[in-house]
């Protein structure tokens, strides 16, 4: 059980670090902007996926920690 909790805490820390380092204060990355180069579309897509992955790590880690705590107390 301790290992699962440590993995979830690591997920939360990694997601928060990515979010704070790249997106705090900037907001969600822009997509669908007309670009001259096709590789810039790929960069936009990667930035958007990284944004949602960082938020997913945070929310999934917190939700699963809450579930584990509830199951431990019941």
GIQUI-V694243 format. One record per residue. RES is the residue in one small letter. PSI is psi in whole degrees, -180 to 180 (none if undefined). OMEGA is omega in whole degrees, -180 to 180 (999 if undefined). Layout:
{{RES | PSI | OMEGA} {RES | PSI | OMEGA}}
This chain:
{{x | -37 | -180} {x | -38 | 180} {x | -39 | 179} {x | -43 | 179} {x | -41 | 179} {x | -39 | 177} {x | -42 | 179} {x | -40 | 176} {x | -38 | 177} {x | -39 | 177} {x | -45 | -179} {x | -44 | -179} {x | -43 | 179} {x | -46 | 178} {x | -42 | 179} {x | -38 | 180} {x | -43 | 178} {x | -46 | -178} {x | -46 | -178} {x | -42 | -176} {x | -35 | -172} {x | -31 | -167} {x | -8 | -178} {x | 127 | 180} {x | -17 | -179} {x | -25 | -179} {x | -172 | -178} {x | 139 | 179} {x | 146 | -180} {x | 137 | 176} {x | 161 | 179} {x | 11 | 178} {x | 139 | 179} {x | 123 | -178} {x | 151 | 177} {x | -37 | -175} {x | 136 | -179} {x | -27 | 180} {x | -25 | 177} {x | -32 | 174} {x | -41 | 179} {x | -41 | 178} {x | -40 | 177} {x | -43 | -179} {x | -44 | 179} {x | -42 | 178} {x | -41 | 179} {x | -43 | 179} {x | -40 | 178} {x | -38 | 178} {x | -51 | -179} {x | -32 | 177} {x | -42 | 179} {x | -43 | 178} {x | -37 | 178} {x | -41 | 177} {x | -44 | -178} {x | -53 | -175} {x | -40 | 179} {x | -43 | 178} {x | -44 | 180} {x | -44 | -179} {x | -45 | -180} {x | -34 | 175} {x | -41 | 178} {x | -43 | 179} {x | -44 | 180} {x | -42 | 178} {x | -39 | 178} {x | -43 | 180} {x | -32 | 178} {x | -37 | -178} {x | -18 | -179} {x | none | 999}}
